[in-house]
Amino acid sequence: MVIVVPAAIVPTVLEEGGALGIKGAIIISAGFKEAGNVDLENSVKDICAKYDIALIGPNCLGIINPSLNLNASFAAFSPATGNVAFISQSGALCTAILDCATTMGIGFSKFISVGNKAVLDETAILHYLENDEDTDVVAMYAEQLAEPEKLMAKIKEMSHDAKPTPVVVLKSGKTSAGAGASASHTGALAGNDAAYAALFRQSGIIRANTSEELFDYIKIFSTNQVKSAARLAIITNAGGPGVLAIDSTIENGLTVATLSDATKEALKAALPAEANIHNPIDVLGDARADRFQAAITAALSDENVDAAIVILTPQSTTEIIETANEIVAARDKFKKPIAAAFMGEELVTPGIEILKNNKVAAYSYPESAIKSLSVLEKFYQDTQSELEEAHDFADVDREAVAKIFAQAKADGINSFPEAHALAILEAYKLPVLVSRVAHTREEAEVIAKEIGKLMVFKIVSPEILHKSDAGGIMLHVAPEEAGAKFDELMARVAVNRPEAHLEGVLLVEMILDKGTELILGSVQDPSLGDAIMLGLGGIYVEIIKDVVFGLNPLTHADVNRMINTLKSKKVLEGARGNKPADKEAIIECVLRLAQLLRDFPEIKEMDINPLFVLEDGKGAKVMDARIVIE
């Protein structure tokens, strides 16, 4: 049932259809949630639930199934049949994609404009496409995604099927206004796109940063089997583009394949003496199709070569059409990933048309082709990874945290400075230091004697979120000077922040070992839930901004990838003669925090800064923390 009537009468029409027994509907009409009419859209959802109707829309372009000659959409024409399923939140973008795809030789298995996603969202459609024999790759334009746990699980499942299906997403809305107004370091650093970057990384979504990249990646996946492209052979008739291809190969994480002696002998026999028989294979500017054919065959026959790029520049003797046909034949024969870069415009067009018509990935520049091959390689590696579930620790004290939060809510408290936050973290066995709050000079002297070692003194005040900015931290305080230092710290902060209520001083045992300061925290994304941050910590965290985010639920492998994403990874591995940091301790801290967040969704923001990581085997320590709940 396709509904294209004024929004106000859509529920009436849908109700009539439901009574007649329809099980599927498309509402093209606009004027619902996107126009502020939330109640009208909710009534549509209620009718669909009542009659068990699978609904696309409202406010959408509709759907197209080229293999059935079905165009239940507002589009002016149907695309060619192909193996790409396209899902879009933007109807207008759909028509532009259809037009561009036609000129690029890209065909579609399904074309779905989801609109407001009142009933069926991307995850539901992916569930259908996963078992669609006509679909080899899913491309998507998204403005906002929801229910990340279900989406991640589905996409991971699709990448590990017997026939892995890549999902390429172009996501708009990278900027996020207002992040700087957040109370925590984590909130200020998050931004909405950071959470989406985590979603894409954890699920294995291939992110296209531009419309051009979206088409580039569609080309590579729709024309090649999911196989490794790690070791790349470069065949070219021009030295300059060959050198550019080497740079691009390395920059995109691929390897310039080392050709075997047998391959080099075969090339030596087939090519002129002046040709380069190493990689890149330069067949020289006067090469005709037979020379390209010999080089491509030799390269793809080599067990050391996983994939190939063929670069052609139009010169006076270049056989463009014939060379294109040789590339098609080689792709069919060797079944290895292959891409072609025919550099130019008018002269190379006939060759590009042959490549497109025969489903070979054709590009205008080698850099685009190689980046696309690197994305294919990354997806291939994802398909080889083990699926892992989030880990739950059995030694946590959920009841203790529940009591703390219940009392706080009863007292109207939603912010927990360090002294109170540490008790919450300790209940989940995060490695907190020995610490106690002193409200008077006399208490400080008694507590210091009990701790019996050098201490850090930290001001305790609900109004002071960043203690160092208020002068509220003292280091290397000896037990015998505790009383005097208590008075000194209280007086100093009273001058710096006269409006703040000072509850006392937190006395914390001081760690003298060498280590690395990290930050661990979380902030709630409105669409994607808990965004968990890990990065280089300390007082300059918002200046250096070397952080990475992950989404719940996190696995050991997810956290390991987060660490490896950091620019400061080399520091943790033991730079400049230092010993490596305790990586497993970092991972355990992140996973324990993730479990705390799953168990208590009312936690809005959290900072552990710094998380002081000792050398390998010695663990980590929570040095400071703050928690905000709803």
PERAQUI-V758081 format. One record per pair of residues at least 12 apart in sequence whose ideal C-beta (glycine too) atoms are under 8 Angstrom apart, sorted by the first residue. I is the first residue (numbers start at 1). J is the second residue. Records with the same first field share a line. If there is no record, write none. Layout:
# PERAQUI-V758081
I->J ; J
This chain:
# PERAQUI-V758081
1->14 ; 17 ; 22 ; 24 ; 25 ; 26
2->25 ; 26 ; 28 ; 62 ; 72
3->17 ; 25 ; 26 ; 27 ; 28 ; 29
4->28 ; 29 ; 74
5->29
6->29 ; 31
7->29 ; 30 ; 31 ; 32 ; 35 ; 37 ; 40 ; 58
8->31 ; 40
10->27 ; 29 ; 40 ; 44 ; 58
11->40 ; 43 ; 44 ; 47
14->27 ; 44 ; 47 ; 48 ; 53
15->47
17->51 ; 53
18->47 ; 48 ; 50 ; 51 ; 53
19->51
22->51 ; 53
23->51 ; 52 ; 53 ; 54
24->53 ; 54 ; 55
25->48 ; 53 ; 54 ; 55 ; 56 ; 57
26->55 ; 56 ; 57 ; 60 ; 62 ; 63 ; 72
27->44 ; 55 ; 56 ; 57 ; 58 ; 59 ; 60 ; 115 ; 118
28->57 ; 58 ; 59 ; 60 ; 61 ; 62 ; 73 ; 74
29->57 ; 58 ; 59
30->58 ; 59
31->58 ; 59
32->44 ; 58 ; 59 ; 116 ; 118
33->59 ; 116 ; 118
34->59 ; 116
41->58 ; 116 ; 118
44->58 ; 118
45->118 ; 119
48->118 ; 119
53->119
54->119 ; 120
55->118 ; 119 ; 120
56->112 ; 113 ; 114 ; 115 ; 119 ; 120
57->113 ; 114 ; 115 ; 116 ; 118
58->115 ; 116 ; 118
59->91 ; 115 ; 116
60->91 ; 113 ; 114 ; 115 ; 116
61->73 ; 74 ; 75 ; 88 ; 91 ; 94 ; 95 ; 113 ; 115
62->74 ; 75 ; 113
63->110 ; 111 ; 112 ; 113
64->78 ; 79 ; 108 ; 110 ; 111 ; 112
65->109 ; 110 ; 111
66->78 ; 79 ; 80 ; 81 ; 82 ; 107 ; 108 ; 109 ; 111
67->81 ; 109 ; 134
73->94 ; 111 ; 113
74->91
75->94 ; 95 ; 98 ; 111
76->95
77->98
79->98 ; 101 ; 102 ; 106 ; 107 ; 108 ; 111
80->101 ; 102 ; 105 ; 106 ; 107 ; 108
81->107 ; 108 ; 109
82->106 ; 107 ; 108 ; 109 ; 222
83->107 ; 109 ; 134 ; 135 ; 136 ; 137 ; 222
84->101 ; 106 ; 107 ; 108 ; 109 ; 135 ; 136 ; 137 ; 138 ; 139 ; 218 ; 222
85->108 ; 109 ; 110 ; 111 ; 112 ; 129 ; 132 ; 135 ; 137 ; 138 ; 139
86->108 ; 110 ; 111 ; 112 ; 138 ; 139 ; 140 ; 141
87->112 ; 114 ; 122 ; 125 ; 138 ; 139 ; 140 ; 141
88->112 ; 113 ; 114 ; 140 ; 141
89->113 ; 114 ; 115 ; 117 ; 141 ; 142 ; 143 ; 144
90->113 ; 141 ; 143
91->113 ; 115
93->141
94->111 ; 113
97->141
98->111
100->215
101->215
104->215 ; 219 ; 356
105->353 ; 356 ; 357 ; 359
106->215 ; 218 ; 219 ; 222
109->132 ; 134 ; 135 ; 136
110->129 ; 132 ; 134 ; 135
112->125
121->146 ; 147
122->140 ; 142 ; 145 ; 151
123->147 ; 150 ; 151 ; 154
126->138 ; 151 ; 154 ; 155 ; 158 ; 167
127->154
129->165
130->154 ; 157 ; 158 ; 161 ; 165
135->165
136->163 ; 165 ; 221 ; 222
137->165 ; 166 ; 167 ; 168 ; 218 ; 221 ; 222
138->158 ; 165 ; 166 ; 167 ; 168
139->167 ; 168 ; 169 ; 170 ; 214 ; 217 ; 218
140->167 ; 168 ; 169 ; 170
141->169 ; 170 ; 172 ; 214
142->169 ; 170 ; 171 ; 172
143->171 ; 172 ; 173
144->173 ; 527
145->171 ; 196 ; 199 ; 527 ; 528
146->527 ; 528
148->199 ; 527 ; 528 ; 529 ; 551
149->529 ; 552 ; 553
151->199 ; 203
152->199 ; 202 ; 203 ; 551
155->167 ; 203 ; 204 ; 205
156->203 ; 204 ; 387
159->204 ; 379 ; 382 ; 383
160->383 ; 387
164->226 ; 379 ; 383
166->206 ; 221 ; 226 ; 379
167->203 ; 204 ; 205 ; 206
168->205 ; 206 ; 207 ; 208 ; 214 ; 217 ; 218 ; 221
169->200 ; 205 ; 206 ; 207 ; 208
170->207 ; 208 ; 209 ; 210 ; 211 ; 213 ; 214
171->193 ; 196 ; 200 ; 207
173->192 ; 193
174->192 ; 193
175->191 ; 193
176->190 ; 191 ; 192 ; 193
179->191
182->523 ; 605
183->415 ; 465 ; 605 ; 628
184->465 ; 521 ; 523 ; 605 ; 606 ; 607 ; 626 ; 628
185->519 ; 521 ; 541 ; 542 ; 607 ; 609
186->519 ; 521 ; 522 ; 523 ; 531 ; 533 ; 605 ; 606 ; 607
187->523 ; 605
188->542
189->533 ; 535 ; 541 ; 542 ; 545 ; 547
190->523 ; 525 ; 531 ; 533 ; 549
192->525 ; 527
194->531 ; 533 ; 547 ; 549
195->525 ; 527 ; 528 ; 531 ; 549 ; 551
196->528
197->549
198->528 ; 531 ; 532 ; 548 ; 549 ; 550 ; 551
199->528 ; 551
201->550 ; 561 ; 565
202->550 ; 551 ; 554 ; 558 ; 561
204->379 ; 382
206->375 ; 378 ; 379
212->368
213->371
216->363 ; 368 ; 371 ; 372
217->372 ; 375
219->339 ; 361 ; 362 ; 363 ; 372
220->337 ; 339 ; 361 ; 369 ; 372 ; 373 ; 375 ; 376
221->376 ; 379
222->359
223->331 ; 359 ; 360 ; 361
224->337 ; 338 ; 339 ; 361 ; 376
225->335 ; 337
226->376 ; 379 ; 380 ; 383
227->306 ; 307 ; 335 ; 336 ; 337 ; 376 ; 380
228->306 ; 307 ; 337 ; 377 ; 380 ; 381
229->254 ; 306 ; 307 ; 337 ; 373 ; 374 ; 376 ; 377 ; 380
230->254 ; 255 ; 306 ; 307 ; 377
231->254 ; 255 ; 256 ; 257 ; 258 ; 304 ; 305 ; 306 ; 307
232->249 ; 254 ; 255 ; 256 ; 257 ; 305 ; 306 ; 307 ; 308 ; 309 ; 370 ; 373
233->257 ; 259 ; 279 ; 280 ; 281 ; 299 ; 300 ; 302 ; 305 ; 307 ; 308 ; 309
234->246 ; 249 ; 256 ; 279 ; 280 ; 281 ; 308 ; 309 ; 311 ; 366
235->280 ; 281 ; 283 ; 292 ; 295 ; 296 ; 299 ; 308 ; 309 ; 310 ; 311
236->280 ; 281 ; 282 ; 283 ; 310 ; 311 ; 312 ; 313
237->282 ; 283 ; 284 ; 285 ; 287 ; 292 ; 311 ; 312 ; 313 ; 315 ; 318
238->282 ; 285 ; 311 ; 313 ; 315 ; 343
239->282
241->311 ; 313 ; 341 ; 343 ; 366
242->280 ; 282 ; 311
243->280
244->366 ; 367
245->280 ; 309 ; 311 ; 366 ; 367 ; 370
246->280
248->366 ; 367 ; 370 ; 371
249->370
252->370 ; 371 ; 373 ; 374
253->374 ; 377 ; 378
254->370 ; 373 ; 374 ; 377
256->279 ; 280
257->279 ; 299 ; 302 ; 304 ; 305 ; 306
258->279 ; 304
259->277 ; 278 ; 279 ; 281 ; 299 ; 302 ; 304 ; 305
260->302 ; 303 ; 304
262->302
263->298 ; 299 ; 301 ; 302 ; 304 ; 305
264->277 ; 278
266->294 ; 298 ; 301
267->281 ; 294 ; 295 ; 298
270->291 ; 294 ; 295 ; 298
271->283 ; 284 ; 291 ; 294 ; 295
272->284
279->299
281->295 ; 298 ; 299
283->295
285->313 ; 315 ; 317
286->315 ; 316 ; 317
287->317 ; 318
288->317 ; 318 ; 319 ; 322 ; 323
289->319 ; 322 ; 323 ; 325 ; 326
292->310 ; 312 ; 323 ; 326 ; 327
293->323 ; 326 ; 329 ; 330
296->308 ; 310 ; 326 ; 327 ; 330
297->330
300->330 ; 333 ; 334 ; 336 ; 338
301->334
305->336
306->336 ; 337 ; 377
307->336 ; 337 ; 338 ; 339 ; 373 ; 376 ; 377
308->330 ; 336 ; 337 ; 338 ; 339
309->338 ; 339 ; 340 ; 341 ; 366 ; 369 ; 370 ; 373
310->323 ; 327 ; 338 ; 339 ; 340 ; 341
311->340 ; 341 ; 343 ; 366
312->340 ; 341 ; 342 ; 343 ; 348 ; 351
313->343 ; 344
314->342 ; 343 ; 344 ; 347 ; 348
320->342 ; 347 ; 348 ; 350 ; 351
321->350 ; 351 ; 354
323->351
324->340 ; 342 ; 350 ; 351 ; 352 ; 354 ; 355 ; 360
325->354
327->340 ; 355 ; 360
328->354 ; 355 ; 358 ; 360
331->358 ; 360
337->373 ; 376
338->360 ; 361
339->360 ; 361 ; 362 ; 363 ; 369 ; 370 ; 372 ; 373
340->355 ; 360 ; 361 ; 362 ; 363 ; 369
341->362 ; 363 ; 364 ; 365 ; 366 ; 368 ; 369
342->355 ; 362 ; 363 ; 364
343->364 ; 365 ; 366
344->364
385->557
386->557
388->555 ; 556 ; 557
389->553 ; 555
390->552 ; 553 ; 554 ; 555 ; 591 ; 594 ; 595 ; 598
391->555 ; 556 ; 591 ; 595
392->595
393->428 ; 429 ; 591 ; 592 ; 595
395->429
396->427 ; 428 ; 429 ; 592 ; 595 ; 596 ; 599
397->427 ; 428
398->427 ; 599
400->423 ; 427
401->424 ; 427 ; 428 ; 596 ; 599 ; 600
402->600
404->420 ; 423 ; 424 ; 427
405->600 ; 602 ; 629
408->629
409->629
413->462
414->604 ; 628 ; 629 ; 630
415->462 ; 626 ; 627 ; 628 ; 629
416->626 ; 627 ; 628 ; 629
417->460 ; 461 ; 462 ; 464 ; 465 ; 626
418->458 ; 460 ; 467 ; 506 ; 624 ; 625 ; 626
419->435 ; 437 ; 460 ; 503 ; 506
420->627
421->606 ; 625 ; 626 ; 627
422->435 ; 622 ; 625
424->596 ; 627
425->596 ; 608 ; 622 ; 625
428->592 ; 593 ; 595 ; 596
429->592
430->589 ; 592 ; 593 ; 608 ; 622
431->585 ; 589 ; 619 ; 620 ; 621 ; 622
432->621 ; 622 ; 625
433->508 ; 509 ; 511 ; 621 ; 622 ; 623
434->451 ; 508 ; 509
435->506 ; 507 ; 508 ; 509
436->450 ; 451 ; 506 ; 507
437->460 ; 503 ; 504 ; 505 ; 506 ; 507
438->482 ; 486 ; 504 ; 505 ; 506 ; 507
439->503 ; 504
440->486 ; 504
441->483 ; 486 ; 487
442->483
443->504
444->482 ; 483 ; 485 ; 486 ; 505 ; 507
445->482 ; 483 ; 486
447->482 ; 507
448->477 ; 479 ; 480 ; 482 ; 507
449->479 ; 482
451->479 ; 507 ; 509
452->479
453->479 ; 509 ; 510
454->476 ; 477 ; 478 ; 509 ; 510 ; 512
455->477 ; 478 ; 479 ; 482 ; 507 ; 508 ; 509 ; 510
456->473 ; 474 ; 475 ; 477 ; 507 ; 508 ; 509 ; 510 ; 623
457->473 ; 474 ; 477 ; 485 ; 486 ; 489 ; 505 ; 506 ; 507 ; 508
458->472 ; 473 ; 474 ; 505 ; 506 ; 508 ; 624
459->472 ; 473 ; 489 ; 490 ; 493 ; 502 ; 505 ; 506
460->502 ; 503 ; 504 ; 505 ; 506
461->493 ; 497 ; 500 ; 501 ; 502 ; 503
462->501 ; 503
463->497 ; 499 ; 500 ; 501
464->493 ; 497 ; 500
465->626
467->624
468->539
470->493 ; 496 ; 497 ; 500
471->492 ; 493 ; 496
472->489 ; 492 ; 493 ; 496
474->488 ; 489
475->510
476->510
477->507 ; 510
482->507
486->505
489->505
490->502 ; 504 ; 505
508->623
511->612 ; 614 ; 621 ; 623
513->614 ; 615 ; 618
514->578 ; 579 ; 614 ; 615
515->581 ; 612 ; 613 ; 614 ; 615 ; 620 ; 621
516->536 ; 568 ; 571 ; 572 ; 581 ; 612 ; 613
517->536 ; 537 ; 538 ; 609 ; 610 ; 611 ; 612 ; 613 ; 623
518->534 ; 535 ; 536 ; 537 ; 586 ; 610 ; 611 ; 612 ; 613 ; 620
519->533 ; 534 ; 535 ; 536 ; 537 ; 538 ; 541 ; 547 ; 607 ; 608 ; 609 ; 610 ; 611
520->532 ; 533 ; 534 ; 537 ; 589 ; 590 ; 593 ; 607 ; 608 ; 609 ; 611
521->533 ; 605 ; 606 ; 607 ; 608 ; 609
522->593 ; 597 ; 603 ; 605 ; 606
523->604 ; 605 ; 606
524->603 ; 604 ; 605
528->551
529->551 ; 552 ; 601
530->551 ; 552 ; 594 ; 597 ; 598 ; 601 ; 603
531->549 ; 550 ; 551
532->549 ; 550 ; 551 ; 552 ; 554 ; 590 ; 593 ; 594 ; 597
533->547 ; 548 ; 549
534->547 ; 548 ; 549 ; 550 ; 559 ; 562 ; 563 ; 566 ; 586 ; 590
535->547 ; 548 ; 566 ; 568
536->566 ; 567 ; 568 ; 571
537->609 ; 610 ; 611
538->609 ; 610
541->609
546->566 ; 567 ; 568
547->566
548->562 ; 565 ; 566
549->562
550->562 ; 590 ; 594
552->594 ; 597 ; 598
553->594 ; 598
554->590 ; 591 ; 594
556->587 ; 591
559->586 ; 587 ; 590 ; 591
560->583 ; 587
562->590
563->583 ; 586 ; 587
572->586 ; 613
578->615
579->615 ; 616
580->615 ; 616
581->613 ; 614 ; 615 ; 616
582->613 ; 614 ; 615 ; 616 ; 617 ; 618 ; 619 ; 620
583->616
585->613 ; 614 ; 618 ; 619 ; 620
586->611 ; 613 ; 620
589->608 ; 611 ; 620 ; 622
593->606 ; 608
600->629
602->629 ; 630
603->627 ; 628 ; 629
604->628 ; 629 ; 630
605->627 ; 628
606->625 ; 626 ; 627 ; 628
607->624 ; 625 ; 626
608->622 ; 624 ; 625
609->623 ; 624 ; 625
610->623 ; 624
611->623
